[in-house]
């Protein structure tokens, strides 16, 4: 029998961190499942899921906490196996950058009971000006029966400068 764990971490970026993490997980018979990692603001940050046999779980968690000595703060949580049901959607939003865009988009999604599974954001200069553009790509789970047109209209009400692209994903 095994336990699913969710690890999140942040620390000073340096070569070999992923290798050390993967070596530690393998040493305790863990299986690296999914991960998202990035270099952000001179920090190395990420989240990953692993499974580990119950008899090795405590030793793995202790070993991961020792990464603090390397300047990498690791948090370990037990994973719930609950998955949201509904339609899986891709959402892309582009608009002039300003404070509060993520808040506004997330409020619309929440009001329609749409769950955010993945969120990626960037800011970059607009092609023909020095204005900054905000871009986000999301994977969402919308409740069964929510028309895409209703979701799209609600998002477009946020601002006239937002470009909203919404599509149904063919994966679960």
N, C-alpha and C positions, 0 to 999 in steps of 0.2 A: 504494500500500500504506500502511496506517496502523497505529498502535500504540495500544492501550488503556492509559490511565494511571489510577491511583487517587490522588486528592489528598486529604489530610487536613489540616485547619488549625484553629488556635485563636489567639485574640488578643482584644484589647480591642474591644468592640462599638462600632460607630459607623455612622452612615448612609453608604451608598454602597459598602460592601465587596463585596456581591454584584454590583453594577454594575461595579465595577473588575475583579473576577474574571472575569465573563462577557465584558467588553470585551477583556481580555488573551487569554483563550482564543480568542475569535473572531478577534482580530488575527493569530494564528498558525494560522488555518484549522482550529482545533479544534472539535469538536462536543460540547456538554454533553449527557451522557446521563442519568445518574441522580444524585440527590443527597439528602442528609439534612442539615439544618442546624438549629441551635437556639441560643437564648440560655440559657446555663447558668452560674449562679454569677457573673454579671456578665461572662462571656466569651462570645464568638461562636465556636462550634465547628461543624465539619461534615466531611463526607466526600462526595466526588463522583467520578464516573467520566467520562472524556472520551476521545474518539478524536482523534488528530492525525496528519496525514501525516508519514511518517518524516522527510522533508526539513525539517520545521518543529519536530520534537520537541525537539531540543537548545535551540533558541532559546526555545521555550515554557517549558521547565523553568527556564532561566536567568531569564526574566521573572517566573516564579512565585516564585522564590527572592528576588527583589527586594522582595516584599511584606513581608519582614522589616523594612524601613525604615518601613513603615506600622504596625508592631506586630502583624502577622499572620504567625505561623510556619506555613509551608506545607511539607508533606512529600510527595514524589512517589514512587510505586512503579509498576513495570511490572505490568500486570494479567495474571493467568493466565486462560485461557479455560476452565478446568476448572469444570464444574458438578456438584454432587452429584445423584445419582439416587435416586429413591424417591418416597414420597408427601409432598406438601406439606401441612402442617397449620397450623392456628391454635391457639395455646395462650394462655389467659388464666388468671392465678393472682391471687387476692386473699386476703390474710390480715393478721393483726396484724403490724405492723412489728417487726422485731428484726434484729440483726446476723446475717449468714450466710444469709439466704433465697436470694439469687442463687446463692451457692456450693452450697447444698443442691439447688436445682432443676437447676443445670448439671451437678452430679455424677450425678444420676439420668439426665439426658439423655445424657451422655457414656457412662455404663455400658450404655445401650441402643443406642449408636452413632447417636444422633439428632443432626443438625447444626443449629445455630442460624443462621438466615439473617438475621433481624431481631430486635431486642430493644429494647423501650421500657419504662422503669420510672418510677413516680411514687410519692410518699408524700403522703397527704392525711388530714385529720381524718375519723374515722368519723362518720357522720351523727348518731348519738344519743349520742356521748360525745366526750371529748377525746383518746381513744386514736388513734394514727396507724395508718392502713391502708397496707399495701404493695400495689401493683398492678403487674403486668407483663403485657404483650402480646408475644407472640413469633410469628414465622413460622419453622417448623421443616421439615426434610426428614428423614423417618423411613425406615429401611431397608424395602425391600419385604418384606412378610411379617410385620412387627411388628404384632400386634393392638393397636388403639387401647385396648382394655380393659386390656391389660398396661401400657401407658404410663401411662394414667390411674391405675391402682392403685398403680404405683410412685411417682407424684407425690403421691398422697393419703397415702402412708405417711410422708411427711416430717413432717406435723403435722396434728392433728385440726382446727385452725382454718383450714387452707387450703381455699379453694374453687377447684376446678380445672374449667375448661371447655376441651374439646378438640374440634376439628372439622376435617374434611378440606376443604381449599381446592380450588376448581375451576380454579385457575390454576397455571401452571408456575413 
